[in-house]
Amino acid sequence: MTTAILVGCGAMSRAWLAAAGQIDGLSIVGLVDLDIERARSRAAEFGLDAAVGVSAVAMIDDLRPDVVFDVVVPAARASVVLPALARGCHVLTEKPLAATLDEARAIVAAARDAGRVHAVVQNRRYLAGIRRIRRFLDGGLIGRTTSIHGDLFLAPRFGGFREEMAHVLLLDMTIHTFDVARAMTGRDARRVYCREWEPANSWYRSGSSAVAIFDLDGGAVFTYRGSWCADGAPTSWEGAWRIVGERGSLVWDAFQGVRAEAITDTADGGSSRPVPVEVPPVDPRDRIGGHLGVMQDFVAATCGGPPPETAGSDNLKSLAMVFGAIRSAETGLPVDIET
């Protein structure tokens, strides 16, 4: 039996606890929140016979769990993760990995030094559409990827802290899109130029709209266009994608099925015009299921299985894209991506 405590019982914890309840051999033995009544309420909501408390460190020292699920706000991330790793716990953390790149590097180094599994809930990697696209691109039917384009246009009215944040879109949302671009193509970013702005109709203080151009490994380019104050004709929260290869293209808007067209060889040795080609269904070997998929792979890794796909050491590369884009937007200059 793998024992776990969950730290941070806000709204996001519901998705974590719902997924955890579906994993055989995993037991939530403690809930922590600065508001102990919120921890008690979440325990009752999910029918958990778990300890409740206000201090993650005290509960770790008392219960000695195998795993810590970290669902606290980014500013508090290091104060939970670093002591947990030092006490021998494996840690699965909410996005983003950390509030700063230096803090993220420190966490990744601490996990390595402690020999513990540390991963991040990049749940969109575990969507069926993303899995299908990655398998298709790996199959080479449209050749090497030359460019990838991701759009996100929505108009959420969150209220509260997001509407007052600096760099709100880049800091709060693009980690999903940037990480998925890496997941689908297997390419890492090396350089970025980014511009952000506030449209006249915006209800945000800073950075609700942005465009970014990334140079990727192997000469490919990734472009991002996004806005959180774009009323009408919304994309899905997973975005709208076009991936261009040497011999064809793939498109996915997350509302409809994935579709692709490719140039194929003809009987006389020439090439045809692009024709529709099948994007196969999800491979049975691919884990899907959002939070559930991430958590299943993480728990398996803590029990001797392969390293999780969303390991912090890898996720650092996606977070570096976010902070690189912010630095470019602030300076008006292209910047190198540093991990």
MIZA-499569 format. One record per residue (C-alpha): residue number from 1; z, y, x. Coordinates in steps of 0.05 Angstrom, whole numbers, padded with zeros to 5 digits. Last residue first. Example, Ala and Ser with C-alpha at 12.3 -4.5 7.8 and 13.67 -1.06 7.14 Angstrom:
% MIZA-499569
     i       zz       yy       xx
     2    00143   -00021    00273
     1    00156   -00090    00246
END
This chain:
% MIZA-499569
     i       zz       yy       xx
   339   -00359    00512    00343
   338   -00403    00572    00357
   337   -00465    00591    00317
   336   -00503    00645    00356
   335   -00510    00713    00323
   334   -00567    00753    00294
   333   -00548    00826    00285
   332   -00526    00871    00227
   331   -00456    00870    00256
   330   -00416    00853    00193
   329   -00470    00810    00162
   328   -00479    00773    00228
   327   -00404    00760    00234
   326   -00402    00734    00162
   325   -00462    00688    00174
   324   -00429    00660    00237
   323   -00364    00650    00199
   322   -00399    00609    00146
   321   -00442    00570    00196
   320   -00379    00555    00237
   319   -00349    00523    00174
   318   -00408    00475    00172
   317   -00399    00455    00245
   316   -00324    00448    00236
   315   -00339    00396    00182
   314   -00358    00347    00237
   313   -00291    00349    00273
   312   -00257    00354    00206
   311   -00284    00287    00184
   310   -00328    00292    00122
   309   -00367    00227    00135
   308   -00302    00189    00144
   307   -00292    00148    00207
   306   -00305    00074    00196
   305   -00250    00030    00167
   304   -00182    00017    00199
   303   -00136    00031    00141
   302   -00138    00106    00150
   301   -00213    00102    00147
   300   -00211    00066    00079
   299   -00166    00121    00052
   298   -00217    00173    00074
   297   -00277    00135    00046
   296   -00243    00127   -00021
   295   -00220    00200   -00021
   294   -00290    00227   -00009
   293   -00320    00182   -00063
   292   -00267    00200   -00114
   291   -00273    00275   -00101
   290   -00348    00272   -00115
   289   -00368    00203   -00141
   288   -00418    00172   -00094
   287   -00413    00122   -00037
   286   -00481    00100   -00011
   285   -00492    00026    00004
   284   -00517    00015   -00067
   283   -00575    00062   -00051
   282   -00582    00117   -00103
   281   -00650    00116   -00137
   280   -00714    00121   -00096
   279   -00753    00186   -00090
   278   -00822    00163   -00112
   277   -00884    00198   -00088
   276   -00928    00249   -00124
   275   -00993    00264   -00087
   274   -01008    00313   -00031
   273   -01082    00313   -00014
   272   -01103    00251    00022
   271   -01108    00238    00096
   270   -01161    00205    00138
   269   -01163    00135    00167
   268   -01218    00109    00121
   267   -01168    00074    00075
   266   -01129    00138    00064
   265   -01063    00160    00095
   264   -01013    00195    00050
   263   -00997    00269    00042
   262   -00931    00275    00004
   261   -00904    00301   -00061
   260   -00831    00299   -00081
   259   -00787    00301   -00142
   258   -00712    00299   -00152
   257   -00693    00294   -00225
   256   -00678    00354   -00268
   255   -00617    00400   -00271
   254   -00597    00394   -00198
   253   -00656    00440   -00180
   252   -00689    00391   -00134
   251   -00754    00398   -00095
   250   -00786    00355   -00040
   249   -00846    00373    00003
   248   -00902    00340    00042
   247   -00930    00317    00108
   246   -00895    00358    00162
   245   -00835    00368    00117
   244   -00813    00422    00069
   243   -00747    00418    00031
   242   -00740    00460   -00032
   241   -00672    00465   -00065
   240   -00638    00496   -00125
   239   -00563    00504   -00124
   238   -00506    00454   -00135
   237   -00473    00504   -00182
   236   -00536    00499   -00223
   235   -00586    00557   -00220
   234   -00579    00611   -00271
   233   -00637    00642   -00310
   232   -00597    00703   -00331
   231   -00542    00745   -00300
   230   -00541    00747   -00224
   229   -00472    00772   -00202
   228   -00450    00713   -00159
   227   -00512    00717   -00115
   226   -00547    00672   -00065
   225   -00607    00663   -00020
   224   -00603    00614    00038
   223   -00658    00598    00087
   222   -00656    00538    00135
   221   -00706    00535    00193
   220   -00728    00475    00234
   219   -00742    00480    00309
   218   -00709    00414    00329
   217   -00638    00436    00314
   216   -00632    00491    00262
   215   -00645    00566    00263
   214   -00610    00596    00203
   213   -00634    00652    00158
   212   -00584    00683    00110
   211   -00587    00722    00045
   210   -00527    00750    00009
   209   -00499    00775   -00057
   208   -00427    00781   -00080
   207   -00407    00812   -00013
   206   -00351    00860   -00029
   205   -00314    00891   -00087
   204   -00341    00848   -00143
   203   -00362    00871   -00213
   202   -00434    00879   -00191
   201   -00487    00915   -00233
   200   -00510    00961   -00177
   199   -00518    00903   -00130
   198   -00468    00894   -00073
   197   -00497    00872   -00007
   196   -00499    00817    00045
   195   -00547    00807    00104
   194   -00549    00747    00150
   193   -00583    00726    00214
   192   -00562    00659    00241
   191   -00566    00616    00303
   190   -00554    00543    00324
   189   -00547    00505    00259
   188   -00541    00430    00257
   187   -00593    00382    00230
   186   -00580    00316    00194
   185   -00626    00339    00139
   184   -00588    00324    00075
   183   -00517    00330    00104
   182   -00532    00394    00143
   181   -00561    00428    00081
   180   -00502    00401    00041
   179   -00453    00433    00088
   178   -00487    00501    00083
   177   -00489    00498    00008
   176   -00416    00478   -00001
   175   -00390    00525    00053
   174   -00428    00580    00018
   173   -00377    00589   -00037
   172   -00313    00625   -00019
   171   -00327    00660    00047
   170   -00400    00675    00040
   169   -00396    00693   -00034
   168   -00333    00735   -00028
   167   -00347    00772    00037
   166   -00284    00813    00026
   165   -00243    00791   -00033
   164   -00226    00836   -00092
   163   -00265    00799   -00146
   162   -00241    00734   -00118
   161   -00167    00754   -00126
   160   -00165    00757   -00202
   159   -00223    00755   -00250
   158   -00269    00696   -00246
   157   -00330    00726   -00279
   156   -00383    00677   -00256
   155   -00454    00704   -00254
   154   -00498    00652   -00220
   153   -00557    00649   -00172
   152   -00554    00597   -00116
   151   -00616    00583   -00074
   150   -00627    00534   -00017
   149   -00689    00529    00026
   148   -00702    00476    00080
   147   -00755    00481    00133
   146   -00793    00437    00182
   145   -00765    00369    00162
   144   -00798    00313    00200
   143   -00848    00272    00161
   142   -00857    00272    00086
   141   -00848    00196    00080
   140   -00798    00195    00137
   139   -00747    00146    00107
   138   -00690    00191    00131
   137   -00716    00245    00083
   136   -00713    00197    00025
   135   -00643    00172    00043
   134   -00618    00243    00049
   133   -00650    00263   -00017
   132   -00619    00204   -00054
   131   -00550    00218   -00028
   130   -00555    00292   -00047
   129   -00578    00274   -00118
   128   -00521    00223   -00127
   127   -00468    00274   -00110
   126   -00422    00252   -00053
   125   -00440    00309   -00006
   124   -00417    00355   -00061
   123   -00345    00332   -00050
   122   -00335    00366    00017
   121   -00261    00347    00014
   120   -00244    00355    00087
   119   -00222    00301    00137
   118   -00168    00284    00187
   117   -00154    00213    00210
   116   -00098    00211    00262
   115   -00100    00198    00337
   114   -00048    00253    00348
   113   -00090    00287    00401
   112   -00153    00283    00358
   111   -00117    00309    00296
   110   -00087    00366    00336
   109   -00155    00385    00366
   108   -00186    00388    00296
   107   -00128    00431    00272
   106   -00133    00479    00331
   105   -00208    00485    00323
   104   -00198    00503    00249
   103   -00146    00555    00267
   102   -00194    00587    00317
   101   -00249    00585    00265
   100   -00207    00622    00214
    99   -00177    00606    00145
    98   -00181    00531    00156
    97   -00219    00468    00135
    96   -00246    00506    00074
    95   -00241    00466    00031
    94   -00183    00421    00012
    93   -00152    00375    00064
    92   -00145    00301    00075
    91   -00091    00287    00127
    90   -00067    00224    00164
    89    00006    00229    00178
    88    00038    00217    00246
    87    00092    00271    00245
    86    00050    00318    00289
    85   -00008    00309    00239
    84    00036    00331    00181
    83    00065    00390    00221
    82   -00006    00415    00236
    81   -00033    00405    00166
    80    00019    00442    00125
    79    00030    00507    00163
    78   -00043    00505    00185
    77   -00069    00508    00113
    76   -00025    00564    00087
    75   -00078    00619    00090
    74   -00129    00569    00062
    73   -00091    00560   -00004
    72   -00056    00493   -00010
    71   -00089    00427   -00031
    70   -00069    00384    00029
    69   -00065    00310    00013
    68   -00017    00280    00064
    67   -00024    00207    00081
    66    00020    00151    00108
    65    00082    00179    00077
    64    00148    00184    00115
    63    00190    00199    00053
    62    00245    00244    00081
    61    00211    00276    00141
    60    00146    00284    00101
    59    00186    00315    00043
    58    00221    00364    00089
    57    00155    00384    00122
    56    00120    00394    00055
    55    00176    00439    00029
    54    00182    00458   -00045
    53    00199    00390   -00074
    52    00182    00335   -00123
    51    00191    00260   -00115
    50    00143    00216   -00152
    49    00144    00171   -00214
    48    00076    00198   -00235
    47    00053    00200   -00307
    46   -00005    00245   -00291
    45    00017    00305   -00333
    44    00091    00291   -00318
    43    00079    00295   -00243
    42    00037    00358   -00253
    41    00093    00391   -00292
    40    00145    00373   -00240
    39    00102    00403   -00185
    38    00092    00466   -00227
    37    00167    00470   -00239
    36    00177    00466   -00164
    35    00139    00531   -00153
    34    00129    00530   -00078
    33    00093    00464   -00090
    32    00102    00393   -00066
    31    00088    00327   -00100
    30    00113    00260   -00074
    29    00101    00185   -00077
    28    00027    00183   -00096
    27    00009    00110   -00087
    26   -00058    00084   -00062
    25   -00072    00008   -00062
    24   -00127    00013   -00113
    23   -00160    00081   -00119
    22   -00171    00107   -00190
    21   -00106    00147   -00194
    20   -00125    00184   -00131
    19   -00187    00212   -00166
    18   -00147    00242   -00224
    17   -00095    00267   -00174
    16   -00147    00304   -00133
    15   -00184    00333   -00192
    14   -00118    00358   -00222
    13   -00096    00388   -00155
    12   -00148    00442   -00161
    11   -00108    00477   -00217
    10   -00047    00488   -00172
     9   -00001    00433   -00147
     8   -00004    00447   -00072
     7    00019    00390   -00026
     6    00003    00319   -00047
     5    00044    00262   -00018
     4    00013    00196    00000
     3    00032    00123    00007
     2   -00019    00069    00026
     1    00000    00000    00000
END
